[in-house]
Every structure is written in structure tokens, then in C-alpha cells.
Amino acid sequence: NWVQWNDRLVKDEEIQLSKEDRGYQFGDGIYEVIRVYNGSMFTAKEHINRLYESAEKIKLVIPYTKDVFHKMMYDLIEANEVTTGQVYVQITRGSSPRQHQFPIEAVEPVLTAYTKEVDRPVSQMANGVAAKTIEDVRWLRCDIKSLNLLGNIMAKQEAHESGCFEAILHRGDTITEGSSSNMYGIKDGVLYTHPATNLILNGITRRVILACCEEIGLPVVEQPMSLSTVYANDEFFMSSTTSEIMPIVVIDGMPIGTGLPGEWTKKLQTAFEAKIEQAVHA
Ligand code: PLP
């Protein structure tokens, strides 16, 4: 398998990373996960824009133009003949003697990217999954897709140990998002989701979903959902690049609505699939 290492496409074995890489020592870097369907990247521009925005927010200068970066990801997918899968790409602030403040400007960021085949989670999307509510103890810049994921990991592990697919994070009574997903409730024909503030990552899938809502005539209210009324939703689902639109049918052991994926959720899944079809066959 080929991997992208800075400006070079190399074999996996050739990569050399430093013990003092700031990504390794501090989680000082950013990343993206881009879906590949039928050999083509889905919403690549949006992911690349978000990567550059994350970089800017942490004052990291990516040493490639967006066009060059896009071409790198394209060539990597071609080289590995990915069909249905994903690209993972991260950029750290580079390697320099360990100190908290930034290294001198001459230190180059370190980029690594690789691909893998990942099936669409079709059976889980059809049947729905369980989730667990967990206090959101992360920092206040969740809008940055940073490599620092301990808060997310701890929550996901707790959910996993309870036999759940995902953690529904809340700050007090306010539901923010999932450990690696955005969250949505549907009540009386209205979709509620947390606004794109510093408390959540504004998912690329989320943006596609909000466009789908408009298309299918589902009103959207971007307003924090309350934890105390979460079980009273008619429907609930999460979204991410890899999980797409994933119905959540059980929260903390309580069935949501009928305990099956809801009608609006299924309509959104259909509309989302149409977007994929359009994009990869265009
Ligand atoms: N929120 C968090 C914390 C995430 O890590 C992710 C991505 O994995 C998302 C939301 C969903 O974002 P996207 O739809 O761009 O994958």
C-alpha cells in the first residue's frame, strides 16, 4: 500500500517519524477523514476547506495549496485502487526538541495520509444502533478537528463498554454531539441539532443533511437539545463521514419512538444516498 508522506507518495515501510514529532508528543496537529465511494472522494472540497480552517485556527501553515493537496489525495486513492473506503490524513506541527511553544518557523509540518477499504455500515443503518449519554468534558474549541481526542476516546470507550455504538455528549443539560459524530433529534416533524458553534465539530455530513432536510421539507431548528427530554424524541440519529446517517433507536436502554428507525430518518437516508450517487457518477 502507498502512503503520502509530506510531498512524496511512498511505500508504508519507508515512512520515518520522529519521537519528537509534536503530533506524537502533544497531539499538536489536525486531521480529516474523507469518504471514498466507487473510487471517488465525496465532498472532498468541503473536507479540504475544513482542514485548512482547522490549520488556521491552530496557527499551522500547510505548505501546499488546496489544489496541490487535493491532487495528492486523488493520486493516493488511485495508487491504492480504493473502491469503497476512506482517506485518513493528518498534519502535525512537525518535529523539534520538546517544548510547549511553537518551534521556529523553519520546522516543516509533517503530513501523513493513507487509505483503507471501509464498507458502508448498511445493516446498522437499516436497523439502528444504541447510544449512551455521557458528560462532555472536552475543551471549548471542539470546532477544530484536532488530533487531541482524549475526551472523545474516553467517552467512546465508556459507551462501547456499555454495549453502545456511540456516546451522546452533553454539557449539563445541553446535548452537543457524539464522540465522533453529530446528533439530531426529530420531534413533531421538526429536526433539532446543535448549532455550529465552538462546542461541536461542524460535520461535513451534517451540512449535507441540512441540505437534504430542505429538499424533503423537514424543518430544521439549530438549537441545543435538552438532555432531560432526549428520550421523548420521535426519532434520533447521528451522522459522520463513515457512519453516514445512523439511526439511534435506543438511548440509555430506553427505546426512542417505536424503537425502530423513523420515517423521517429513512427519508433522509434516501436523500443522502441520492447525493452520493450524484457526486460519484457526475
Ligand atoms: N463530531 C466529531 C467530534 C467528529 O469527530 C466527527 C467526525 O468524525 C463529526 C462530528 C462528524 O463530522 P463529519 O460528518 O465531517 O465526518
Residues whose N, C-alpha, C, O or C-beta is under 5 A from the ligand:
A	BS01	PLP	E177 G178 S179 S180 S181 N182 L201 N202 G203 I204 T205 R206 S239 S240 T241
